Amino acid sequence: MATEFSFPDSAAKAAKVPAGLVEGTEFQTEKMSLSMGPSHPSTHGVLRLQMELDGEILTKCDPVLGYLHRGDEKIAENMTYNQFVPYTDRLDYLAPLANNMAYAIAVERLAKLEVPARCQAIRVITAEMARISAHLMGLGAFGLDVGAWSVLLYSLHEREKLYKLFEELTGARFTTSYTRIGGVTRDVPEGWLGRVNAFCDQFLPILEETLTLLTRNKIFMDRTVGIGVISKADALAYGLTGPNLRGSGVPLDLRKDKPYSGYEQYEFDVPVGSKGDCYDRYLVRGEEMRQSVRIIKQVIAKFPDGPWYATDAKRIFAPPKDKVLTSMEELIQNFMIVTEGPQMPPGEVYFEAENPKGILGFYVVSKGGGVPWRLKIRSPSFCNLSILPKICTGCLISDVVSILGSLDFVMGECDR
Amino acid sequence: MASGNESTSTTATELPLAFLRGKGLAATERASSDHPAVDVPLGEVVVALGHLKSEQGFDMLMDLTAIDWAEGASPRFTVVYHLYSTTRNVYVRVAANCASDTEPSAPSVVSLWPGANWHERECFDLMGVKFVGHPDLRRILMWDEYPYHPLRKDFPLAGIETALPDADVTAETGTRVLSAPMAGGPFVATSGEINLTEAEPRAKDESWADRRPRPDQEGLKQVRE
């Protein structure tokens, strides 16, 4: 299950910060308080760190959130289930397709609705492509944070190709809003799968080349190996998920452990790290992209025929437009769903999906009807950031930049 | 695939419930569409979660939130915990009703999972549930001086006009945090015989009046003349 990695020795690294310095007893220095962000290139959005410094060493770190708080949960209570899909794009805006899928499956579980195999396959392909594109951005930004410019150029170039494919499939490069409750907005275009396959073929060698820029790079390793170590126990206690948890050696991947959308049919490995430092988290992300390519190729190889939306869900899925314009029954169905929203039974569900940043969860409480009573979004970035005060204390200020880059968070999702 | 949960739910539904009852706790079954769910009395939450964590392998607190069942409902607030076991790959939902409908509070579980710290701060911020025993119960998404709890059902979607977080900016500019222009919203067009420009949820353009007509209409007039 786990992929083995070998790690360079970094015993010298551990002894980098003498313990006495943190106490501030050896030098009679005055503590300085410094605010990093909310508009700082290495905080990847609008995170603010209120830091207390002793020289260059952090004695306290207090993240200040909320600069991007839009009240998504409040908004969700005031609109129908399908109307909320565009808002899920804006959670982790580097992987909207994966968010769309997680939200749709959560609501479908509430309705006890199963989507056909073709729809599941489309969702898996899009989610894995989103994972690649999100990790590419994460990788490029991480490299940039620690001074490696060229990685960003390579990864954005590849991401652009993915965005072209997204645009062809969904009509939008960025805010895709691709899923609907009970299906997706449209079937895959003709020849699209072939183009995805061609992308995967040419992507793997480029990925190797890109990762080579960092994996044995002396400067990169100096900045990441042994920095920001998160122990297994801490990672679990703070609710870390995704590559950050797996980097600490916990092989939790919901695609394997609690498969959804047909992930159980595909073979892939779950990479885990051994030390839990910034370098491990980087390696895990790199390997995950290779595994995503593996999954995509398997889906394409046995891409199922049949309907791409739940055909028996008359009160939930609005039928395709060509049918609405030609058939009376579909017209009525479309009208009811547009005006009243998909009709849900009362109940509550909690569904989590393995997203690029970690586990994205939706807790939906319904009293019946077309509007959720309460919709809680469990955002992986929020939980991943909650460990910052613990791991940043005692670090050098330049290490904070590495740690933030390696945690790979998105504030749109964190602040909601 | 929806069947992923159903396969486990029939056998596992009794498990957490029977386990907690066996520990002498007054747990009752909670209606759920997917995972096993239990209701526990508010005072026994920490004990119940502690037992689930140490003896049933629920090592991760995935989510902590609260539900507001609207003004007038009693109990009005319910705190909900979702636990996940990385060894058994199952979830459990634990819920507890808050005693007070006006000033809800719940015991803090930061001692069990340090990760609960931010979840509880968020829940306090948006829902107004006070977590007793929390080491640092401050707002997290809204600013510290913000006077409301926006996720409560009696808080309007448009928001309520309040002061800016920075008093010095307000003193200088007189700006306040305004509520959103809903213009007949939220996000729906009213049906019936109405003027559609008034019904659409968008801000109205008031810059053109009779005395100062829109330039394009003026142009039209000249063409007609």
Interface residues (C-beta under 8 A of the other chain):
Chain A: L65 G66 H69 G71 E73 K74 I75 N78 M79 Q83 E108 R109 L110 K112 L113 E114 Q120 L236 A237 Y238 G239 L240 V250 L252 D257 K258 P259 Y260 S261 G262 P345 G347 E348 V349 Y350 F351 E352 I359 G361 Y363 V365 W373 R374 K376 R378 F382 C383 L385 S386 I387 K390 D415 R416
Chain B: M1 A2 S3 G4 N5 A31 S32 S33 D34 H35 A37 D59 M60 L61 M62 D63 T65 I67 D68 V80 H82 Y84 T86 N89 Y91 R93 W113 P114 G115 N117 W118 E122 L126 R139 I140 L141 M142 W143 P150 L151 F155 L157 P186 F187
